[in-house]
Amino acid sequence: MSQFAETEKSVVDVQKEHARFIKPLGDWRRSHNCNDLTIANNGETVCLMGWVQYRRDHGGLIFVDLRDREGLTQVVFSPEVAPEAHSEAHVIRTEYVMAIKGRVRPRPEGMANPNLHTGEIEVVVLEWKLLNTAKTPPFLVEDRADCAEGLRMQYRYLDLRRPTMARNLRVRHNIVQACRNYLNELGFLDVETPMLTKSTPEGARDFLVPSRMNPGEFYALPQSPQQFKQMLMMSGIDRYYQVARCFRDEDLRADRQPEFTQVDIEMSFVDEEQVMGMAEGLMARVFKEALGVDIPLPLPRMPYEEAIRDYGCDKPDTRFDLKLKDVTDIVRGSAFKLFATAQLVKAMRVPAGGTMTRKEIDELTDFVKGFGAMGLAWIKIHENEWQSPIAKFLSDEERAGLVAACGLEPGDIIFFQAGDPGIVNNALAALRVKLGHKLGLIPENTWNLLWVTDFPLFEYSEEEDRWVACHHPFTAAQDASYDIMLTDPAKAKARAYDMVLNGNEIGGGSIPIHNPNDQTRMFEGLGFTEESAKAQFGYFIQALDYGTPPHGGIAFGLDRVAMLLTGASSIRDVIAFPKNQKASCLLTEAPSPVDNKQLRELGIRLREKAAAPAETPAE
C-alpha cells in the first residue's frame, strides 16, 4: 500500500472512530454568530455553531477557533469548568462541525487579539455537540491558503468557507440589494425574460440548446435581454429591471465568464440625460451601501474620440496621467522609415523613466507584442543627448517637435508605437496601465467613475467584410448621423454611453430605435436585406409598427462591479460556482458527454467511428 493510500486510510479510520461521538442537533438553537460577541456580552450564556478553524491543546486547556461565515470566536475547554466536555474534546479536528454552549468571559490580560471583532472575549464551554466529522481538507481553509486556483475550484464548497470568499459574496449580495431597493423606489418593475430564445447573428457566439420537441431545431441562451426589454417598453411596462443571467460563447479572461449576470434596466419616454442621471444615482447607492463610500455626482464625461486620443481605449483609467500624444505629423518626414510611412504614430512620455534598464525595456517590448505590436521604440532623454537605437534618425526639428508636444525633460523615457491605428492604440493603452502598476502611479482606495459618450455607430469587421453595429443593431443614431449612416458609416455616431470605473467598463447603454423607418435604415447599413431582416427579427420589426415609445436604458455587469468593489483579481472570485479558463466546471465536471439515447431523442446523430478495413487473406 502506498504512503498516500495509508494516510487516506488512516484519515478514514479516524473519521469512523470519531463518528461515534456525533450527536443530533436536537433542540439546540444558535444565540449568536461567531462574529457577534464583544466584552458587552461578558457573563452571558450563549450557543454558537460552526466549523473548527484551529485546535490548540495547551495541556490543561484546549482552545478552538470556531468559524462561521461571519467570523471567529475563541472557545475554551477547561477541565475545572466542565470536566466531561473537556474530556471529549480530544476528538476535535480541523473542519469538524460542532455546537457549543458556554459562558462569555474576558480573555486573560495581554491575550486580547485586536485583529478580531471578538478578540477581547472567549467562551468557556459548558457543554458541546459534535455535529459532523471531516476529512483533512486539500488546502487550508483560510485566506493565507497557497494553492492553485484549479484546486480551489474543484473543492469550491471548501474555498467558499474562506473569509475573503464569504466577504466577496456578501458584498455582491449588498450590491444586488442596493440596486433592487433603488430601482423599486423609482417605480421600476422586476420582470423576467426568457432563457430559451432565438439565435441571432450579431455579437458573440450563442450557446445553443437542441429542442427535443422540434428535432433539428435549436434555442439560444440569451446574450442579453435586449429585444425583450424593448418589447416591454412597447408593452407599456414603462420602467423595467432584471438581475438577468446572460450567456456568451467567447474566449475567456479574468473579467469574463460564459455565464454572467447583468443588472438590466430600461425606461420609457426618456433621453440620454435621464438614463444617465438614474444610473449615476444607482451607482452612488451601490457604493454607499456596499462600501460606505460617497461618490461625487454628476460624473465627468469624456467623448469616445478623446478617450481613444489620450488613452488609446474606450475605458480609460483616469487615476493617473501618462497620456498618449499623436506625433504622426511631427515625424512624417523622418529618416526612420517606420515613422515616415506609418498611418499613425503615438508617443507616451514616462517622467523620470530614464532609469529603466534594457532588461526592463525588453520585457515591456515582449508585453506589447501580445497586443499585436511588432516591437517598442523608445528614447531616453539625457541632458546633452538622446539615447536610443532610433535617435540618429531624428532631425533637430523633429526632436524639438517631440519636446514641445510631449513636454520632454532630462531623465524621461518616451515610448512609441507606429502603424495600424487599432494596434497602436491597443498596445500603448495596455502599456500605459502596466506602467501605472509597475511604477506605483495608481493611488490605492481611489474610485474614478466617468462616462464615455458619443460612440461610433458602426465598426468595420475585416472578418465579415462589412460594417457591424458597435453596440447592437437596435441602437439609435445621433440626429446628425442619420443622413450619413449609409454614405459615410465611419463618421456616424450612436446615442450610446458607457460607465467606466478605474479603467473597467462596468455599464453600457443606449437610446434604442423606436421608429420603424429608422430601424429599416439601420438594418440596411448593416447589410441586411428586407428578407433577411424579417427572417431574423420579424417579430421585433412587427412590434415596432404598433406604437413604440421613445426609450432607453443601461446594463451593468454585476460580476465586474463586485470584482472591483471587493478588490478581487478575477470575477471568478465573486461568483459562487464559476467556470475556469476553458469554460469547464471543475466541481461538477461540466460540460460532459451525454448518452446516445438522449442525443437520438434530440435528433442529433453522432459520427460513427469508421470500421477498420478487413484484412486481406494472405495468398
C-alpha positions as MATLAB code, in Angstrom:
seq = 'MSQFAETEKSVVDVQKEHARFIKPLGDWRRSHNCNDLTIANNGETVCLMGWVQYRRDHGGLIFVDLRDREGLTQVVFSPEVAPEAHSEAHVIRTEYVMAIKGRVRPRPEGMANPNLHTGEIEVVVLEWKLLNTAKTPPFLVEDRADCAEGLRMQYRYLDLRRPTMARNLRVRHNIVQACRNYLNELGFLDVETPMLTKSTPEGARDFLVPSRMNPGEFYALPQSPQQFKQMLMMSGIDRYYQVARCFRDEDLRADRQPEFTQVDIEMSFVDEEQVMGMAEGLMARVFKEALGVDIPLPLPRMPYEEAIRDYGCDKPDTRFDLKLKDVTDIVRGSAFKLFATAQLVKAMRVPAGGTMTRKEIDELTDFVKGFGAMGLAWIKIHENEWQSPIAKFLSDEERAGLVAACGLEPGDIIFFQAGDPGIVNNALAALRVKLGHKLGLIPENTWNLLWVTDFPLFEYSEEEDRWVACHHPFTAAQDASYDIMLTDPAKAKARAYDMVLNGNEIGGGSIPIHNPNDQTRMFEGLGFTEESAKAQFGYFIQALDYGTPPHGGIAFGLDRVAMLLTGASSIRDVIAFPKNQKASCLLTEAPSPVDNKQLRELGIRLREKAAAPAETPAE';
ca = [
       0.000    0.000    0.000;
       1.371    3.456   -0.945;
       2.101    6.108    1.667;
      -0.741    8.234    0.286;
      -3.177    5.306    0.486;
      -2.070    4.565    4.051;
      -2.593    8.195    5.019;
      -6.016    8.245    3.362;
      -6.986    5.025    5.168;
      -5.752    6.481    8.451;
      -7.912    9.579    7.959;
     -10.945    7.437    7.157;
     -10.296    5.263   10.204;
     -10.084    8.333   12.459;
     -13.337    9.636   10.995;
     -15.038    6.312   11.660;
     -13.707    6.277   15.197;
     -14.837    9.836   15.852;
     -18.225    9.317   14.181;
     -19.464    7.574   17.332;
     -19.225   10.939   19.128;
     -21.633   12.646   16.681;
     -24.864   13.803   18.294;
     -28.083   15.186   16.811;
     -28.680   18.915   16.960;
     -31.905   18.318   18.856;
     -33.480   21.449   20.308;
     -30.261   23.481   20.390;
     -30.588   26.899   18.761;
     -27.845   29.402   17.906;
     -27.950   32.526   20.038;
     -25.198   34.416   18.189;
     -22.968   34.039   15.172;
     -19.216   33.719   15.529;
     -18.543   37.425   14.993;
     -21.187   38.869   17.343;
     -19.785   38.684   20.828;
     -17.887   41.524   22.494;
     -16.959   42.490   26.032;
     -20.512   43.847   26.351;
     -21.681   40.204   26.413;
     -19.474   39.344   29.419;
     -21.165   36.801   31.684;
     -23.854   35.772   29.178;
     -24.565   32.128   28.380;
     -24.529   31.647   24.614;
     -24.862   28.938   21.972;
     -22.519   29.024   18.940;
     -22.261   26.691   15.949;
     -19.734   26.420   13.165;
     -16.580   24.795   11.839;
     -13.283   24.252   13.642;
     -10.681   26.617   12.215;
      -7.875   25.672   14.629;
      -7.494   23.484   17.715;
      -4.715   24.088   20.231;
      -4.121   21.739   23.172;
      -2.209   23.517   25.946;
      -2.160   20.591   28.312;
      -4.873   21.573   30.688;
      -6.856   23.898   28.432;
      -7.986   23.165   24.867;
      -8.617   26.192   22.628;
     -10.749   26.044   19.492;
     -11.305   28.863   16.991;
     -14.891   28.349   15.896;
     -15.784   29.797   12.470;
     -18.933   30.578   10.557;
     -19.402   32.903    7.570;
     -19.389   35.975    9.839;
     -16.078   35.399   11.615;
     -14.280   33.649   14.503;
     -14.806   33.164   18.215;
     -12.281   31.539   20.540;
     -13.869   28.856   22.722;
     -12.097   27.202   25.653;
     -12.478   23.715   27.091;
     -11.459   23.723   30.761;
     -11.237   20.614   33.000;
     -12.083   22.784   36.018;
     -15.221   24.345   34.474;
     -16.684   21.357   32.571;
     -14.658   18.128   33.034;
     -16.891   15.964   30.814;
     -16.903   18.463   27.938;
     -13.123   18.758   28.229;
     -12.532   15.007   28.273;
     -14.387   14.535   24.970;
     -12.671   17.495   23.237;
      -9.673   15.347   22.276;
     -11.604   14.203   19.162;
     -11.905   17.718   17.700;
     -10.108   18.234   14.366;
      -9.918   20.956   11.720;
     -13.201   21.482    9.825;
     -15.241   19.346   12.199;
     -18.729   20.804   12.668;
     -19.726   21.497   16.253;
     -22.107   23.356   18.553;
     -21.184   24.707   21.979;
     -22.985   26.202   24.925;
     -20.834   28.321   27.171;
     -20.255   31.488   29.138;
     -18.641   34.645   27.746;
     -15.659   35.950   29.668;
     -12.810   38.412   29.017;
      -9.588   36.967   27.661;
      -6.696   36.964   30.158;
      -4.740   40.217   30.417;
      -2.367   40.653   27.488;
      -4.091   37.932   25.411;
      -6.622   40.101   23.543;
      -6.471   39.949   19.733;
      -7.051   43.456   18.262;
      -7.429   41.982   14.748;
     -10.641   40.152   15.661;
     -14.013   41.745   16.390;
     -14.376   39.094   19.102;
     -10.751   39.450   20.185;
     -11.456   40.746   23.716;
     -13.507   37.741   24.792;
     -13.603   33.965   24.781;
     -16.370   31.493   25.515;
     -15.671   28.850   28.146;
     -17.520   25.686   27.136;
     -20.126   24.188   29.457;
     -21.355   21.506   27.030;
     -20.919   20.780   23.348;
     -22.019   18.518   20.496;
     -20.023   17.110   17.619;
     -22.370   17.536   14.641;
     -20.113   16.036   11.967;
     -16.570   14.960   11.191;
     -14.478   15.962    8.168;
     -11.556   14.731    6.143;
      -8.387   16.809    6.240;
      -9.005   19.485    3.547;
      -6.743   19.508    0.458;
      -5.798   23.108    1.331;
      -6.030   25.339    4.375;
      -9.451   26.929    4.744;
      -8.041   30.372    5.411;
      -7.072   33.453    3.413;
      -3.388   32.514    3.584;
      -4.074   29.310    1.640;
      -1.436   28.953   -1.070;
      -2.821   26.604   -3.688;
      -3.658   26.560   -7.391;
      -6.947   28.109   -8.468;
      -7.914   24.829  -10.124;
      -7.784   23.019   -6.780;
      -9.872   25.744   -5.171;
     -12.490   25.416   -7.920;
     -12.516   21.625   -7.661;
     -13.307   21.910   -3.930;
     -15.335   25.104   -4.245;
     -17.519   24.279   -1.228;
     -14.341   24.441    0.889;
     -12.995   27.525   -0.881;
     -16.214   29.419   -0.146;
     -15.663   28.856    3.583;
     -12.627   31.150    3.460;
     -13.289   34.614    4.983;
     -12.373   36.520    1.803;
     -14.718   34.472   -0.348;
     -17.541   34.807    2.177;
     -16.936   38.570    2.237;
     -16.967   38.749   -1.560;
     -20.350   37.042   -1.758;
     -21.684   39.313    0.982;
     -20.558   42.432   -0.924;
     -22.130   41.027   -4.090;
     -25.382   40.481   -2.169;
     -25.271   44.053   -0.867;
     -24.745   45.377   -4.405;
     -27.781   43.471   -5.681;
     -29.952   44.631   -2.772;
     -28.848   48.246   -3.253;
     -29.813   48.023   -6.917;
     -33.189   46.453   -6.182;
     -34.040   48.935   -3.418;
     -33.064   51.951   -5.510;
     -34.952   50.825   -8.617;
     -38.030   49.758   -6.633;
     -38.148   53.223   -5.071;
     -38.155   54.757   -8.572;
     -41.112   52.677   -9.713;
     -39.308   50.040  -11.786;
     -40.848   46.571  -12.126;
     -38.725   43.418  -11.877;
     -39.752   41.361  -14.937;
     -38.192   38.065  -16.030;
     -37.450   37.407  -19.712;
     -36.960   34.021  -21.449;
     -33.886   31.846  -21.050;
     -34.690   29.914  -24.229;
     -34.831   32.285  -27.179;
     -33.830   32.680  -30.834;
     -30.253   32.694  -32.111;
     -29.053   35.984  -33.622;
     -26.099   36.535  -35.942;
     -24.898   39.756  -34.283;
     -22.425   39.900  -31.384;
     -20.693   36.952  -29.740;
     -21.449   33.309  -30.463;
     -24.611   31.891  -28.933;
     -24.887   28.872  -26.686;
     -27.341   26.598  -28.497;
     -29.867   24.265  -26.877;
     -31.392   21.488  -29.046;
     -35.162   21.075  -28.876;
     -36.482   17.542  -28.310;
     -39.977   18.549  -29.353;
     -38.693   20.115  -32.570;
     -35.872   17.800  -33.726;
     -33.125   19.543  -35.645;
     -34.095   22.985  -34.299;
     -32.361   24.944  -31.559;
     -32.965   27.548  -28.922;
     -30.233   30.016  -27.975;
     -29.442   31.117  -24.446;
     -29.754   34.930  -24.269;
     -26.637   37.060  -24.643;
     -28.734   39.804  -23.041;
     -32.468   40.573  -22.748;
     -32.088   43.401  -25.320;
     -35.054   42.751  -27.621;
     -37.317   41.608  -24.786;
     -36.717   44.703  -22.691;
     -37.514   46.871  -25.702;
     -40.732   44.934  -26.226;
     -41.570   45.514  -22.555;
     -41.360   49.228  -23.309;
     -43.674   48.628  -26.298;
     -45.977   46.829  -23.849;
     -46.359   49.897  -21.654;
     -44.408   48.494  -18.697;
     -42.667   51.912  -18.638;
     -39.872   51.021  -16.214;
     -38.263   47.564  -16.129;
     -35.283   45.976  -14.458;
     -33.955   42.470  -14.014;
     -30.964   40.812  -12.389;
     -30.519   38.764  -15.537;
     -28.417   35.724  -16.358;
     -26.701   36.087  -19.740;
     -24.621   33.708  -21.847;
     -21.892   34.294  -24.435;
     -19.670   31.719  -26.077;
     -16.485   33.787  -26.252;
     -12.834   33.482  -25.314;
     -12.388   33.845  -21.571;
     -10.182   36.083  -19.453;
     -10.096   37.337  -15.859;
     -13.200   39.518  -16.264;
     -15.252   37.183  -18.498;
     -17.354   34.092  -17.881;
     -19.552   32.116  -20.301;
     -22.486   32.741  -17.947;
     -22.646   36.078  -16.187;
     -25.116   38.446  -14.540;
     -26.361   41.860  -15.636;
     -28.426   44.409  -13.803;
     -30.548   45.214  -16.843;
     -32.609   48.442  -16.899;
     -34.919   50.112  -19.425;
     -37.280   53.088  -19.145;
     -39.779   54.837  -21.451;
     -40.206   58.479  -22.504;
     -36.604   59.405  -21.671;
     -33.421   60.652  -23.316;
     -29.731   60.093  -22.511;
     -29.661   62.653  -19.711;
     -32.450   60.965  -17.774;
     -30.993   57.478  -18.158;
     -27.511   58.604  -17.165;
     -28.857   60.561  -14.179;
     -30.738   57.468  -12.975;
     -27.613   55.316  -13.449;
     -25.413   57.743  -11.512;
     -27.831   57.659   -8.589;
     -27.844   53.860   -8.722;
     -24.071   53.611   -8.603;
     -23.891   56.166   -5.768;
     -26.331   53.984   -3.796;
     -24.279   50.851   -4.520;
     -21.048   52.415   -3.266;
     -22.738   53.811   -0.171;
     -24.493   50.591    0.855;
     -21.761   48.130   -0.180;
     -18.650   50.072    0.901;
     -19.847   53.110    2.855;
     -18.221   55.345    0.216;
     -19.739   58.584   -1.110;
     -19.400   59.100   -4.875;
     -19.433   62.752   -6.034;
     -22.080   63.462   -8.674;
     -22.530   64.262  -11.500;
     -19.863   62.059  -13.060;
     -17.429   63.582  -15.564;
     -17.949   62.820  -19.253;
     -15.421   62.085  -21.980;
     -16.214   61.725  -25.702;
     -15.092   58.463  -27.290;
     -12.682   60.250  -29.635;
     -10.953   61.970  -26.688;
     -10.639   58.655  -24.828;
      -9.003   56.987  -27.835;
      -6.773   60.005  -28.479;
      -5.453   60.406  -24.933;
      -5.701   56.881  -23.509;
      -5.844   54.546  -26.522;
      -9.047   52.825  -25.343;
     -12.712   53.484  -24.606;
     -12.394   52.620  -20.899;
      -9.660   54.973  -19.656;
      -8.187   54.686  -16.172;
      -8.057   58.334  -15.135;
      -6.496   57.729  -11.719;
      -3.060   58.562  -13.156;
      -1.586   60.567  -16.029;
       0.683   59.148  -18.796;
      -1.466   60.406  -21.660;
      -0.723   59.456  -25.250;
       0.283   62.023  -27.887;
      -0.326   61.805  -31.632;
       3.052   62.717  -33.182;
       2.317   61.496  -36.716;
       2.699   64.939  -38.306;
       5.899   65.669  -36.376;
       7.734   62.599  -37.715;
       6.030   62.317  -41.108;
       9.255   63.207  -42.960;
      11.552   61.260  -40.628;
      14.552   59.308  -41.864;
      13.179   56.489  -39.690;
      11.056   54.796  -42.346;
       8.606   53.191  -39.939;
       7.644   56.621  -38.596;
       7.635   58.240  -42.032;
       5.230   55.744  -43.571;
       3.011   54.763  -40.631;
      -0.679   55.569  -40.684;
      -0.441   56.606  -37.026;
       2.477   57.322  -34.681;
       1.788   57.835  -30.984;
       4.123   58.551  -28.103;
       3.894   58.217  -24.327;
       6.235   60.127  -22.044;
       7.152   58.485  -18.742;
       8.528   61.166  -16.390;
      11.818   60.134  -14.738;
      11.576   56.801  -16.536;
      15.079   57.067  -17.953;
      16.397   54.878  -15.150;
      14.739   51.795  -16.715;
      17.229   49.091  -17.599;
      17.499   47.496  -21.004;
      16.146   44.292  -19.472;
      13.041   46.127  -18.269;
      12.556   47.703  -21.703;
      12.910   44.297  -23.375;
      10.246   42.909  -21.030;
       7.917   45.768  -21.987;
       8.649   45.073  -25.647;
       7.607   41.446  -25.225;
       4.499   42.641  -23.408;
       3.235   44.894  -26.230;
       3.842   42.124  -28.775;
       0.972   40.316  -27.093;
      -1.273   43.126  -28.369;
      -0.184   42.819  -31.999;
       2.760   45.238  -31.924;
       5.922   44.356  -33.851;
       8.114   45.959  -31.194;
       8.522   49.017  -28.985;
      10.525   52.088  -29.993;
      11.953   54.164  -27.142;
      14.247   57.098  -26.369;
      15.896   58.038  -23.083;
      16.190   61.803  -22.696;
      19.514   62.917  -21.200;
      20.770   66.447  -20.635;
      23.001   66.538  -23.693;
      21.934   63.516  -25.722;
      19.080   61.210  -26.646;
      19.893   57.548  -26.066;
      18.130   55.149  -28.420;
      18.716   52.974  -31.491;
      16.403   55.339  -33.405;
      17.733   58.677  -32.104;
      20.164   59.089  -35.024;
      17.261   59.097  -37.487;
      15.534   62.110  -35.896;
      16.348   65.636  -37.084;
      16.729   68.619  -34.759;
      13.346   69.885  -35.943;
      11.687   66.555  -35.165;
      13.320   66.450  -31.733;
      12.113   69.962  -30.971;
       8.614   68.975  -32.072;
       8.598   65.952  -29.765;
       9.870   68.037  -26.820;
       7.108   70.599  -27.350;
       4.315   68.071  -27.931;
       5.218   65.672  -25.108;
       6.813   68.034  -22.580;
      10.044   66.031  -22.523;
      12.616   66.724  -19.810;
      16.015   65.205  -18.966;
      15.561   61.918  -17.117;
      12.421   60.939  -19.052;
      11.848   57.996  -21.354;
       9.414   58.138  -24.255;
       7.805   55.096  -25.881;
       6.446   54.961  -29.429;
       4.068   52.796  -31.435;
       3.614   53.205  -35.190;
       1.395   51.505  -37.759;
      -2.236   50.412  -37.819;
      -4.287   52.702  -35.501;
      -6.007   49.783  -33.789;
      -2.743   48.087  -32.868;
      -1.054   51.371  -31.914;
      -3.851   52.330  -29.522;
      -4.308   48.836  -28.051;
      -0.595   48.344  -27.405;
       0.003   51.753  -25.815;
      -3.224   51.584  -23.780;
      -2.097   48.261  -22.279;
       1.466   49.526  -21.770;
       0.156   52.632  -20.013;
      -1.793   50.566  -17.461;
       1.114   48.153  -16.959;
       3.476   51.052  -16.245;
       0.890   52.608  -13.937;
       1.052   49.469  -11.779;
       4.781   48.879  -12.225;
       5.778   52.432  -11.249;
       3.245   52.809   -8.436;
       1.377   55.625  -10.191;
      -2.110   54.347   -9.337;
      -3.337   55.583   -5.939;
      -4.941   52.996   -3.657;
      -8.526   53.214   -2.439;
      -9.452   55.652   -5.198;
     -12.642   55.333   -7.217;
     -12.669   57.156  -10.558;
     -16.008   56.912  -12.306;
     -16.777   58.599  -15.616;
     -18.965   58.385  -18.693;
     -17.619   57.722  -22.176;
     -20.059   59.116  -24.745;
     -20.501   59.715  -28.496;
     -19.501   56.237  -29.615;
     -19.310   55.288  -33.291;
     -22.491   53.732  -34.620;
     -20.598   51.198  -36.760;
     -17.243   49.472  -36.871;
     -15.786   47.631  -39.830;
     -15.298   43.885  -39.495;
     -12.436   42.595  -41.612;
     -13.571   39.050  -40.873;
     -17.094   39.643  -42.204;
     -16.069   42.320  -44.752;
     -18.894   44.618  -43.707;
     -19.927   47.264  -41.223;
     -21.290   45.865  -37.940;
     -23.009   47.570  -35.002;
     -20.662   48.805  -32.272;
     -23.334   48.195  -29.642;
     -26.299   46.295  -31.097;
     -28.439   46.572  -34.244;
     -31.187   48.465  -32.422;
     -29.062   51.413  -31.242;
     -30.311   54.804  -32.425;
     -28.031   57.157  -34.344;
     -27.462   60.720  -33.237;
     -29.683   63.110  -35.179;
     -26.844   64.438  -37.349;
     -25.770   60.910  -38.297;
     -28.947   59.691  -39.999;
     -28.043   61.489  -43.223;
     -24.562   59.918  -43.384;
     -25.055   56.460  -41.870;
     -25.368   54.877  -45.315;
     -22.966   57.113  -47.254;
     -20.220   57.611  -44.648;
     -20.773   54.992  -41.922;
     -17.343   55.543  -40.320;
     -18.440   59.018  -39.151;
     -21.887   58.063  -37.860;
     -22.282   58.347  -34.087;
     -24.558   56.411  -31.757;
     -26.763   57.509  -28.911;
     -24.728   55.242  -26.658;
     -22.817   55.651  -23.414;
     -20.595   53.560  -21.140;
     -19.837   53.966  -17.440;
     -16.186   53.308  -16.585;
     -14.690   52.578  -13.154;
     -10.907   52.602  -12.681;
     -10.260   51.596  -16.284;
     -13.033   48.975  -16.469;
     -16.326   49.248  -18.312;
     -18.987   48.437  -15.712;
     -22.092   49.512  -17.591;
     -23.198   50.241  -21.109;
     -26.404   51.519  -22.575;
     -28.103   53.354  -25.387;
     -31.218   55.006  -26.662;
     -32.690   52.335  -28.958;
     -34.519   52.980  -32.208;
     -38.277   53.364  -31.773;
     -39.175   54.443  -35.329;
     -39.698   51.634  -37.900;
     -38.183   53.676  -40.749;
     -35.031   54.356  -38.747;
     -34.753   50.663  -37.881;
     -35.020   49.791  -41.581;
     -32.168   52.186  -42.361;
     -30.089   50.644  -39.581;
     -30.615   47.145  -40.967;
     -29.673   48.448  -44.422;
     -26.467   49.931  -43.033;
     -25.624   46.550  -41.502;
     -26.067   44.792  -44.823;
     -29.408   43.105  -44.128;
     -31.839   42.674  -46.976;
     -35.511   43.156  -46.206;
     -35.966   39.395  -46.325;
     -33.001   38.575  -44.068;
     -34.042   41.227  -41.550;
     -37.580   39.813  -41.379;
     -36.294   36.247  -41.121;
     -34.106   37.171  -38.161;
     -36.091   39.900  -36.402;
     -39.585   39.646  -37.905;
     -41.397   39.587  -34.555;
     -39.465   42.652  -33.416;
     -39.990   44.600  -36.643;
     -43.702   43.867  -36.406;
     -43.828   45.104  -32.810;
     -42.274   48.435  -33.826;
     -45.322   49.100  -36.016;
     -47.717   49.203  -33.061;
     -46.753   52.427  -31.314;
     -43.325   52.239  -29.673;
     -42.445   54.997  -27.179;
     -39.000   56.642  -27.043;
     -36.999   54.654  -24.508;
     -33.504   53.954  -23.264;
     -31.571   52.063  -20.666;
     -28.349   50.608  -19.422;
     -26.985   47.253  -18.274;
     -24.413   46.928  -15.504;
     -22.066   43.941  -15.311;
     -22.779   42.750  -11.774;
     -19.819   40.361  -11.647;
     -17.367   43.039  -12.769;
     -18.754   45.624  -10.344;
     -18.449   43.112   -7.495;
     -14.900   42.218   -8.565;
     -13.800   45.864   -8.472;
     -15.537   46.745   -5.213;
     -14.067   43.715   -3.408;
     -10.571   44.170   -4.871;
     -10.650   40.659   -6.349;
      -8.324   39.934   -9.269;
     -10.893   37.887  -11.193;
     -14.665   37.701  -11.464;
     -14.287   34.022  -10.610;
     -13.685   35.191   -7.020;
     -17.108   36.851   -6.783;
     -19.134   34.055   -8.435;
     -20.118   31.144   -6.215;
     -19.587   28.432   -8.825;
     -17.607   29.786  -11.792;
     -16.082   28.145  -14.851;
     -12.333   28.022  -15.470;
     -10.443   29.475  -18.451;
     -11.591   26.512  -20.570;
     -15.244   27.158  -19.663;
     -15.294   23.984  -17.528;
     -16.699   23.498  -14.035;
     -14.054   21.563  -12.125;
     -16.518   20.814   -9.330;
     -19.227   19.124  -11.418;
     -17.001   18.239  -14.409;
     -19.340   20.049  -16.805;
     -19.522   20.030  -19.772;
     -19.686   16.269  -20.071;
     -20.818   13.697  -22.641;
     -24.427   12.560  -22.698;
     -25.648    9.130  -23.697;
     -26.614    8.297  -27.255;
     -30.260    7.767  -26.335;
     -30.630   11.406  -25.310;
     -28.899   12.547  -28.486;
     -31.152   10.423  -30.669;
     -34.234   11.884  -28.953;
     -32.900   15.332  -29.813;
     -32.433   14.371  -33.442;
     -28.647   14.588  -33.185;
     -26.539   11.956  -34.899;
     -23.102   11.067  -33.653;
     -20.425   10.495  -36.202;
     -19.822    6.754  -36.127;
     -16.271    5.539  -35.979;
     -15.159    4.174  -39.319;
     -14.935    0.393  -39.303;
     -11.422   -0.971  -39.581;
     -10.741   -2.383  -43.069;
     -10.864   -6.143  -43.234;
      -7.519   -7.805  -43.545;
      -6.789   -9.319  -46.930;
      -6.159  -13.050  -46.537;
      -2.610  -13.990  -47.322;
      -2.262  -15.746  -50.619;
];
